[in-house]
Amino acid sequence: MTGANVTQRLEIHGTVQGVGFRPYVHRVATALGVGGEVRNVGGHVVITASGRPAVLAALHQAILDRTPPPALIERVDVTSLSPARSPSHFSVEDSASGTGPRVVPADLATCTPCLRELFDPADRRHRYPFLTCARCGPRATIIEDLPYDRVRTAMNRFPLCGPCADEYRNPADRRFHAESIACPRCGPRLSWAARTGDDALAAAVETIGNGGVVAIKGIGGYQLVCDATDDRAVGRLRSAKHRPAKPFAVMVADVRRAAELAVVTDSTTRQLASAARPIVLLAKKPTAVVSPAVAPRSPEIGLFLPNSPLHHLLLRDLGRPLVVTSGNRTDEPIAISDARARSALGPVTDGILGHDRPVLSRYDDSVMRSGRLVRRARGHAPEPLTLPVTSSRSVLALGAHLKNTVTLVAEDRAVLGPHVGDLTDVESIDAFEAAARRLCQWSDVTPEFCAHDLHPRYHSTRHSARWPRDRRIAVQHHHAHVAAVAAEHGVGEPFIGVAYDGLGFGDDETLWGGELLLATYTGYRRFGRFGRVPLPGGDVAVRRPGRMALGYRFGAEDFGADRLPPPPETSETALVRRMVERGINSPLTTSAGRLFDAVAAMLGLCEENGYEGEAAALLEAAAAGETEANPFTWRLHRRDGLWVYDPVPTLHDLLGSGDLSVARRSARFHATIAEVTVALVTEASVLGGCGTVCLGGGVFQNRRLTTAVTDSLTGLGFRVLTGERVPVNDGGISFGQAAVAAALLAERSPSCA
C-alpha cells in the first residue's frame, strides 16, 4: 500500500572503497531513519535499505549528489527485494568477496581535520606522523589484497588500542571504519639510527637544516630530501642521484608559499591542493628563493604540497622549501624496503628517517603540466578508467620500454598501474613484473591475453612470451599513442591520429616518430609522415642532439631541395659523415622528437641531453614570450602513397636566419611544425572524412606546439583531443594497447560487443 516500507538493494560502482563511503552512507541512512546495512563486496559497495519509498529516494539522491570527495560514483544498480521483516537500524558490515572488477583506492593527502589535530597540542595525535581518518592517508601503497579491510593491509601488524578501537567502531566518528588509523600508542613509529619517535624526526630536521641530505620513507617509497635554498646541499643531491641537470621538484608548506616561488592561478591552486597532491610544473618567478641548481636552465619549477603528516611536520619544523625527490639513483626504481634503502641510499646520505610500516607497492609522485598528467602515479593510480569497448576476455597490456606502465583490462575497465620507469636494468624489470603481478592480484584476474609493443627487444615485448602465441596481441607503438587519447575521451568513430614522439617501431620494421594515421581502435592506415633522417650511432644520437643535427646535414631524405650546408670539419663530423654515407649504425627514422633535438643543437641550446627530453624542453623554453612568429619555409610531398613533410627547407631557413634571436627562431620553428600538422590533418580529413583529431606522443607535452595545433584545428571545425588523465608520452602506451586489444577481442567475439 502507499507509504508502506519497501526494501531495495543498491549496488554502487566507482571509487567507493577506502574513501569513507560506507561511513557516509551510514550517517545519511541513520539520519533518514533507513534500516539495513552497507558492506564492501568485491570491487563495489552493496547497500540493503528498508524504508518508505520517498525516504529511499532521498537516500539514493544523497548518494548521487552529495557523496563527499574523493568518492566517485560511476553507476548505481537498484533491485527491489521482499524482506521477511524491516530492520530497525542501519549497520556497516564486514567486507565480502564478490564478482566483477575490484577497485583499489588511490592514496589520499592529509585532510584538513587531521591537519588541525596534527598541530593541536591538546590532541592525543599531536605531531603524530601517521595520523589518518576515513578520508585521507595511504591506500594503494599499503594494500595487500581486497576487499579493503585493515587485516589485508600493512596496518595488520598494528592492533588498535582501546581509544582507536572505539573511534573505529563509532558511527559518529570520522574514523569509523577507517582502515589505516593509528596513534602513538598503537601505530607505526619513526626511526633514525637508535632514536625513535619525535627524537628521530628532530635528528632528521637538524641534519637537513645543517645542509645535509636525508633519505625519508614516504608514502610510496623512500625519498631524498634537502634544503632547496642551499646550493651545496642540492649539488650533493645531484651527485648522489647521478642527475646532473634534470630539474628537482620542490615541496612547500602551502599554496601561499608556492605563490612566492611560481605563478599560481586558480586552476593550478586546485591541482596543488587536490587529494592527489601531484607535482605541478609552473612558471618560476624571478624572485624565487631557491637554489639555481634546483631547476637549471628551466623557466619552470615543479612544486607540490605535503601529502602526509610527516611531510607537514618537516616543513613546519624547517620553515623553508625542500627538494623532495624519489629515493633512487637515476633510472633505478624507488627503494621501498628498509634493506634496500640502507644499501643504496645510506652511503650517499647523512641519515635515514625510516619507520616500521611497510610500503607494499612502489608509487612515485604524479606530475602535471597545463592541467594534464605527465606522470600518472601516487594519488591517481590505480584508479580505473572506462574503455569505450567492453571485452569479456581479460588482458594485461605491457606498455613500452621508457616510462613504462602496465594496464589490466577487465570488462569495460582499464586499471592503469603506476609509473614504473625505464626498463633498463634488472631492478627496473623486477619492478615492472611486480607491478603487473600486483594489478592482477588486486583484481583477482589471471589475464587470458597480453598486449605488447612491436619492438622485439623491449623487455615488455619479451615478457609477452609467457602467453601462448595466439594469446598475444601486438600493437604498433604510435597506434597505441593515439588510441590512448581516443579511449580516454570515449571516441567512438574513426579519427585522425597525430603521433609525434622520439622513436617507435613501425609495422615496416623501421623507426617511426612523426606520423599521421587514419585510425580506429582495431586498425589504422598510415597517411603521412616526417622525412626520414639517419640516427648516427643509434642510441648515441638519441642522447646527443648534436649528432642528430649532423644526421640532417649529411643524410636527410632527398626531395630535390638543396642539401644543408656542411658544418666545420672536425674528427666528429668526419666520423658521422662516413657513418651516414656507408650506412654504418645509422638507422633511418621519421621522428618528430629527433627533429626538435636537431633544431635545439643547431640553435646552440643543447649538444647533449642531460636527461630525456632536455633539448626539446630547452627549445620550448627559448620561445617563451615570443607572441608573433611567422613559419619558416616548409614543403609537403607525395611519396609511396603518403604525404611527407620535408624538414630540409625549414632547416635551411633556420640556419640562414642567424640575424634573428634564438627566441624568435625557436618560436618560428614551433609555428612551422604547427602549420605542417594542420596541413597534414586537413589532407587526411578529405580522404577519411574524420572530424576528430587525437594528438598523442611525448612531443605533445610541448605546450606551445599543442596549443597552436589545437587552436588552429579547432578554428577549422575539428574536435581536437589530447591526453589529460592519461599521459601522452610512453606512460600512456599500455592504456592505448589495452583499448586496441579490447576492441580487437570484441570484434572477434560478438558477446564482447
N, C-alpha and C positions, 0 to 999 in steps of 0.2 A: 504494500500500500504506500501511498505518497508519504515521504518523510521517514519511512522505516529505515533502519540501518541496513547497509549493504557492505559487502567485503570485496576488495579489489587486490589484485597482485600487480605491482608496478615493477618492471624491470628497467633499471636506469643504466644506460650505456654512456661511456665517455670517461673523462678523468674524474673518477669518483671514489678512488681508494687512496688512502694515505693523505687526504687533503681536508679532513674534518667533516666529510659529508654525512656520515652516519650520525654523529652528534648533532649536526644541524637539523637533519630530518627529525631526530628525537625531540629537539626543542620545539620545532614547529608543530609536530603531531601532538605533543603534550599540551601545548597552548591551545590547540583547536579541540582538544578532547577526543582525539582519534585513538582507538585501541589498535594494537597489533605489534609488529616488530620490523626491524631492519637488520640486514646482515649482508656481508660481502659474500658473493657466490662467483667463483671463477674470476673473471675479469670485470664483473659489473656488480651492481647493488640491487638486491631484491627487497621490496617493501610489501608487507601484507598489512593492509589498513582496513579498519571497520569503522563506520560512522554513517551519518546521514549523507545523501548524495551531494548536497550543497557543501558540506564540510569537506568531503573527499575532493571535491572540485577545487576548494580553496587550498588544500594541501598540494594538489597537483600543480596549481598555478604558482604557489610559493616555490616549489622545486624548480619550475621552469624559469621563473622571473627573478627570484631573489636569492638563488644559491650563491654564497659568497665565493669569491675567487680564493684559491686557484682552481676550485672545482669547475668542470666544464661539461655540460650536458650535451650529448650528441643525439640521443634518442630515448624516448620513454615508451615502452610497450605496456599496455594496460589490459588485464584479463579479469573478468568478473568471476568471483568464487561464491560458493554456497556453504558457509561455515555452519557447524552444529551450534555454535554459540559465538557471541561477540565478545572479544577480550575487553577487559575494563581498563587496561593500562597499555602503554607503549614501551617497548624494550629494545635495547641493542643486543643482538645475539652474536655468538661466536661465528667466525667465518666458516664457510663450507666450500667444498670443491664443486666445480660446475663445468659446463661445456662452453665452447666459444673462446675467442681470443681473450687473453688475460692482459691487463694493463698495469704497467709498473709506473708509479708516480715519480715525477722528477723531484730533485732536491729543491727545497724552498728556503729563501733567505730569512733571517730572523725577523719576526713580525714586530710591530710597534709595542703591543703589550709586553712581550718578552723583553724587548729592549729597555722598557721602563723598569722592569724587575731587575735587569742586569746591573743597573746603576743606582738602585734603591738600597741604601744601607740597612733599611728595616726589613727587607725581603730575605727569606731564607735561601734564595738562589742568588744573592748579591755577588757579582763578579764570578759567577759560575760559568765556565767556558762552554758548557754543553747543555744549557737550558733550551728547551723547545716546548711547543704545545701542538695541538692538533692541526694548526695552520702553518707551521714552519718547521725547519730542521731537515736533516738528511733523510732521504728516502731511497732512491735508486742505488746509492753508494753503500747502503748497509743491508739491503735485502738479500737474503739467501734464496728464498723461494716465495711463491704466492699460494694462497691469499696473504695479503699484507697484515700480519699479526706479529706481535713482539717476539714470539717464540721462533719465528722464521727470519729474524734479523740479527745483526751483530749485537743488539741490545739484550739478547737472551742470556748473556753471561752476567747481567747486572740485575739481580732480583730487586723489585721495588721495595723501598722501605715503607713503613706504615703511612706517613703523610702522603707520599707519592701514590701509594695504592688507593688511598681514599680519594685523591683527585681523579685517578684513572676510572674509578667506579661511580663518581658523582656526576649525574647528567647535567647539573647546573654549572659545572666547572669547565673551563675551556681546554683542560687537559683530559677530559672524558674520552676514553679510548684513544689517546694519543700514544702511539706505539713507541716513540723514541724518547719519552720523558725520563728524566732522572734528576738528581740533586746531589749536593756534595756528600751526603750520607751514603747514597747507594749507586752513584753513577761513575762514569769514567773519570780518570784523574790525569792531569798533565804530569810530564816528567822531563827533567833536564839533568843528565848525569845522575847524581844521588839525590837531587832535590825533586820535590813533588808539589802539586797544587799551585797556590799563588806564589810560592817561592820559586818554582820553576819558571813561571811567567815573568817574574821580576828579573830572573837571570837573563832571559831572552831579551827583555826590554833594555836592560843595561848594555848587553852586547851590541844590539842594533844601534842604540844611542851613541855608543862609542866608535861607530864606524865599522862594525862587524857585519858579516854575512851569516845568516842563521837559516837552517832548514826547519820548517814548521809543518807538522802533519795537519793538512787541511781537510776539507770535506771529501774531495775526490782523489786525494793523494798528497804526497809531500810537495811543499813549495819552498822556493828560495826567496828570502826577504832581506832587504837592506834599506837604508835611508835614501830616498830618491833625490835628496838635495846634496848628497855627499859624493863628489866626483870620484874620490878614491874608492869608496865602497862600491859604487856602480861599476867602476873599472875592474875591481876584483871579481865582481859577479860575472862580468863578461868573460874574464879569463876562466873562471870556474866552469862556465857553461860552454866554452869554446864558441862564443857567439859574438863575433867582432862588431857587427853593425846592426842587426835586426832590432827594431825598437822593443823596449820593455813596456809592459803595462804597469800603470801606477794606481794604487788603491788609495782613496781618500775617504775621510770620515763621512761626508755628506755632500749633497748637491751644492751647497753654498761654497764649499771648498773646491769642488770640481769647477765651479764657475770662476774661481781665481786662477785656474790653470788653462782653461779652454773655453771656447764659445759654446754655451749651453742654451738650447732652445726648449720650448715646452715639450716637443716630441722627444728630444734626447733626454730630458728630465724623466719622462715616463719610462724610457728604456733603462736608464741608470737605476731608477728606484723600483723596477719591477721585481717580482719574487725570484726571477731567474738570475738577477744581478750579473748581466753579461759585461764583458769589456766593450766599451763603446768608443769607436775611433772618432775623435773630434778635432776641430781646428785649434791648434795650440796658440795661446796668447803670447805676444812678445814679452810680456811681463811675468810669464810663468816662472815661479821659483822652484825649478827642478834642475838637476844636473844636465848639461848639454849632452852627456853621454847616455841619457835615458832613451832619446829618440834622435840620433844624429842624422842630419840632412833631411829630416822629415818635417813637413809643416803640421803634421797631425800628432796627437798623443792619445794613447789608449788609456782610458780611465774607467775604473769601476769602484763600486761601493762595497762595504763589508758584506759578506754572505754568511757569516757565522758569528756567534758571540765572541769566539776567540779573536777574530779579526777586529771586532769592535773594541775589545779591550786593548789590543796592541795599538790601535790608532789613538785611542783616548790617552793611553799612558805615554806615548811617544810624542803626540801633538805635531806630527809632520806627515807629509805624504810618503808612502812606502812603495818601492818596487816590490811587486809580488808576482813571481813567475814560476812556471812549472818546475818541479824538483827533478831535474834530469840534466844530462848534457845534451847538446844539440843532436837531434834525430833519434834519441833514445826514448823509450816510454817513461812516463812519470813513475817514480818509485811509489809503491803503495805499501810494501811490507817494511816493518821496522828493520829487519836484517838488511834489506836492500838499501835502505836509507843510510844505515851505518857504513856499509861498504862503499857505496857510490858517492854519497854526499858528505859523509863525515870528514874525509880527507880534504875537502875543498871548502869547508865552512868552519865557523868558530863555535859551533854547537848545534845540537838538535833538540828542538822542543817537540816532544812526542806525546803520545797518550795511549791508553790501553783499549780504546775502541777500534776494532779492526775496520779497515777500508776494504770492502768486499769487491767493489767494482771501480775500475780506474776511470775518472772523469776529469778532463781538463776544463778550463773556463771557456764558456761560449764567447764569441766575438761578433759584434755588429758594426756595420758601416752603412750610413744612409738609410737606416731602418731595416736593413736586410742582414740576415745571418751570414757571416763569412765562415764561422766555425760553429757547428751545432754540437753542443756538449752539455756541461752541467747546467741544470735549470730548464733545459729544453728537451734533451734526450732523456729517456726513450719514449717520450710521448708519441702515440701513434698518429699517423696521417691516413686519410681516406684515399683509396685508389679509385680512379674513375671506372675501372672494370673489376668485377669480383671474380676471384679464382677459387675453385673448390679444391685445388691442389696447393699444398704449402711449398714455398720457395724460399731459399736463402740466397740473396744477392750478395756477391762477394766484393764488389767495389773495385777500386783502381789501385795503382801502386803508390801514388802520392796522396796525402790527406785521406787515407783510407777510412771508410766506414763500412759497416755491413747492415743489410736491411732484411728483415724477415717478413714474408707475406703470409697472412692467414686470413682467408675470406677477402673482404674488401679493405683490410687494414694492412698498412705497411709500417712496421716498427723500425724506424731508422735509429741505429745504435749510435753511441757517442763517437766523436773523433778519436781515431786510433793513431794516425800519423803516417809517416812514410815507412813502407815495408822494406827497410834497407839492411836489417841485421837480424840475428837470431832472436834478440829480445823483443823487437817490434813485431816479428812474426808470431812469437808466443802471445803477445798482447792481442794481436788480430784473432788468433784462434780462441783465446779466452773470451774475447768479446762475442764471437759467434756462438760459442757454447752457452754463454750466459743468456743471450737473447732466446735461444731455443729452449733452455731450461725454464726461464721465466714464463715463456708462452706455452710450455708443455707441448712442444711441437718437434717432431722429427721431420726435417724438410724432405719432401719427396723429390724435389728438383733443386738445382742450383742455377744461378745466372752469373755469368762471368764476362770479363773483357776478352777481346780477341787477341790481345798481345800474349804470345806464347811464353814469354819469360817473366811475366808478372807472377809473384808468388800467389796472388789471389787467383790467377788462372790455374796455376799448378794445383792449388788446393781443390779445384773442381774435379780433379781425378778421383776423388773419394766417392763420387757418384758414378753410376753406370753411364756409359756414353749417351744412351738415349734419354737420360735424365739431366743432361747438361744443356743449358740454353746460352749460346754465345750472343753477346750484344755488342755491336760496334760502339766504340767509345763516344763518338760525337752524337750518335743517335740517342745514347743514354743521357748525354747532357741536355739535349732539347726535350726529350721525353720527361725528364725530371721536372722541368719548368711546366710543361703542359699538364702533367699529372697533378702537380701541386695546386694548379688553378682549375682543375676539373675540366680541361678542354676535351670536348667530345668529337669534334670534327677534324678533318685533315688540317695541318698547319704548316707554316714555313718555319723551319728551324735554322737559326743562325748560330753556329758553334765556332767560337774563336777561343783557342787556348794555346798551351805550349806545344804539346805533342800527343797524338793518339794514333793507335794502329788502325789503318784503313782496311776496308774489305778487299782492296787490291794489294795488300801487304806492303804499302808504302806508309810514310808518316804524314798524317793529316793534321790540320790545325786551324785552317781558315776556310770554313765550309758553309755552304748554303744547301739545305736539304728540304725537299718536299716530303712531308712525313705524316705518318700515323703512328700509333703505338706498335703496330705489327710489322711495319716496314718503312722504307724511305727510298727516295731517289736523290742521288747527288745531282744538284742543279748547277752549282757554282763553286769556285774555289779561289784561293790566292795563288799567285805564281809560285812555281817551285824554286827552291834555293838549296844548295848543299849545306850540310852541317859539318864543317871541317873538324874532324876529331870526334864526331858523335857527341857523347855526353860532355866533352870538353867545351864544345860550342854552346851548350845549354848553360854552363857555368860562366862562360866568358863572352859577353856581348861583343867585345872587340873581334872575336873570331867570326861571329855572325855577320858583322859589318863587312869583313873580308869575304865571307861567303857570297854576299850580294855583289861585291865589286868584281869577283872573279868568276862567278858561276850562276848568276840569276838566269831563270828561264828566258830564252830569247824569243821576243815577239817582234823583232826588227828595229827596235829603238837602239840608239847609240848606247854602248856599254858605259858603265860608270867609270869615272877616271880612276886609274890605279893609285894606291897610296904610296908614300915614300918607301923605297925598298929597304927592308931590314931582313934579318935572318928569319923572323917570324912570318913576315909577309911572303918571303920566298918559299918557305916551307908550306904555307897554306896554299899558295898558288899551285905548287906541284901536286899537293894532295887533291885539290879540286880538279885540275886538268887530267890527272890519272885516275880519278875516282877512287882514291885510297881512303877508306874510313870516312867517307863523306856522303852519307845517305841523304836523299832528297826529301824535303818537307814542304808543305804548304802552310806552315804555321803562322798565324797572325801574331802570336805571342813572341815568336823569334824575330818578326819584323819590328815590333816595338823595341826589343832588345837592341837590334842593329841600329835603329834610329837614336836610341839613348847613347850608344857608343859614338856614333857619328857627331853627335852634339857635345861630346866630351863629358857626358854626365856619369857614365859608368862603363868601365872597361871590364870589370869582373864582378859578378854577383856575390855579395857577401852573404846573401840568403836568397831563397827562391822568390822571384818576382821583384827584386830590388830595382833593377834597371827600369822596368815598367812603372814602378811606383815613383821613381825619381823623375821620369819623363812626364807623368801626370802632374806631379808637384811643380815641375818647372813651368807649366802652363797656367798655374793658378793666378787669377787676377786678370788674365787676358780675356776681354769680353768680345772682341771683334777679331775674327780670324777667317781670311779667305782661304779656301782649299788650295793645295798645290795641284799641279797637273796630275791627272790620272787617266788610265785607259782600261776599257774592258774589251776582251777579245773572245772569239769563239774557238774552242779547241777540243777535239774529241767529244763533241756534243755537249760541252759545258761552257758556261760563261766563266771567264778567268780574269781576275784583276791583276794587271801587270804593275808591280810597285816601282819598276825602274824609272819611269818618268817622274814619279813622285820623289824618289830619292835624288834624281838629277836636280830638281828644283830645290830640294832641301839643302843639298851640298852647295848649290850655286847662290844661296841667299845668305851668305856669310855677313852681309851688312846688317841683317836683322838680328835682334836679340835672340838668345836661346829660348826665352819665354815665348816670343812671337812665333818662332819656328816650331816649337813644340805644339802650340795651340793650332797652328795651321795644319800640322800633321794629323792631329786629332780630328779636325774638321774634314780632312781628306778621307780618312777611314770611315767617318760617319756618312759622308756623301756617297762613297763607294757602296757602303752597306745598303743605303736607301735605294740606290740604283739596282743592285742585285735583287733586293726584295721585290721591287716593282716589277722587274722582269719575271721573277718567279710567280708572282700573283697572276700575271697574264696567262701563264701556262697552266698553273694549278688551280686558279680560281679561289685561292685561300685568302681570307681576310685577317687571320690570326697569326701573329709572329711571336715566336718564343726565342728569347736571347739566352744562350747558355754558354758555359765555358769560363775559365778564370779571367780572360781578358775583360769580361763584363763586370768584374769588380771595379773597373775603372769608371768612376762616377761621371767624369766629363764625357767620355765616349757614350756611355749608356744613356745619359740624359739627352745628348744631341741626337742619337739614333731614335730614341723613344719620342722625343718632341716632333721630329720631322715625320716619322711614320704615322704618328697619331694625327698630325695635321693633314695627312693624306687619306685618313679614314681607316687606318689599320688598328686592330686591337693588339697592343704590344705588351708582352708579359716577360718577366724575368723572375729569378728565384728570390723569395722573401723568407719563408720558413726553412727552405732547403737551400744550402749553398750552391751558387752557380759554378763553383770550382769543383775539383775532383771529390770533395766531400759529399757532393750530391749524386755522384755516379751510381752508387748502389741503389739509391731510390729510383733513378731512371731505369736501371736494369730490372728492378722489381716491377715497375709499371709495364715495361715491354714484355717481361716473362708472363705476368698475369694476363695480359691481353692475348698473347700467343696461346696460352693454355685455354683461355676461354674460347678462342676461335676453334681449337681442336675439339673441345667438349661443349656441346650446346648447354649442358647442365650448369656450366660455369657462367653463362651469359647473364 
